[in-house]
């Protein structure tokens, strides 16, 4: 609490702090924790396979569905792959197909 008062916190947003606090004291995988975790997921320098595995874990029990889930996935992947996916002639409505297409593009 002292760190929060002095603004010396490892948390950038209050939601992250609250999700971490709930996780430590409840020990649960409730929806709020999962949504906060999903908001922090980004591909970074990792492979698409690693990212998809982490994304799937974060999505589980978050209640993100269909288009909202696809939008979050697109926001979280690296720009070059995102651009190639957006330029495809027939964008998919299935998150599984987005996972496969992104993984294939990352390999080539």
N, C-alpha and C positions, 0 to 999 in steps of 0.2 A: 504494500500500500504506500509505503514511503517513496518508492521509485515512481509510482504513478503521480504522487503529489509533486515531485520534483521533475517530472517529465523525463525520467531516465529509465524508460521501459523498453523492453524488447518487442512490445506490441505496437504495431502501427495504427491499428484501429481498435475501438472498444469492443467490437464483435469478436475479434480474435481473443482478447483478454477474457471476455465472458465465456466463450466456448472452452478455453483452456481451464478456466476456473470450474466450470460445470463438469468437465471431464475428470478433473482431479478429485472433486468431492462427490460426484455421483457415480463415476466410473462407467457411465452409459454411452451407448451409441445413438443418442437421440437425434432427431432431425436437425436441431439448431447446430449441433456440433458438426454434423456431416455437411451442412450447407456452408458453414464457415471454412471447413477444410477444403471443400470444393472450390471456394473462391480463391484459395491460395495456390491451387495446383497450376503449374506452368511447365511446359516442356523443357525450357532451358537448353542446355547442351546435351541432354540425354538422348538416347535413341527413341524412336517412336514406339517401339515395342515396350520399353520401360515406362514411357509416359502413359500409354494406353492401360497398362497394368495398374499404375497408380491412380489414373483417372477412374477406372472401374471401381477400385476400392473406395475412392472418395464419393462416388455416385451412389454406391449401395446405401440404402435407407435415407437418402437425401430428399426423395420425392421429386427430384428433377425428372421430367419426362419429355419425350418427343422433341418438339422444336426448341424448347428452352434448353434441353440437354445438348442438342446439336450446336446451338449458338454458343454455349459455354465451352464446348469442346473446341470450336473454331477459334474462339478468343484465346484459348490456352496454348495452342500449338504455334510453332515458329512461323514467321511471316512468309517465307518462301513456299512452304508446303501449303499454308492457308491460301495463298494467292492461287496456286495451281488447282486446289480443290474448288475455289470459287469460280475459276474459269472453265471448269468442266461443263460440258454441254447439258448433261442431265444430272443435276445435284440430287443426291439420295435423300429420302425421308427416313431412313433407318440409321440409327447410331452405329450399328454393327458394320454397315457398309462404309460409313465414314471412317471407322477404325481401320478397316481393311485398305481402303483407298489411301489413307494417310500413311499407313505402314508401307505400302507398296511404293508410294512416292518417295518416302524417306530412304528406301533402299536404292533408288536409282538416281 
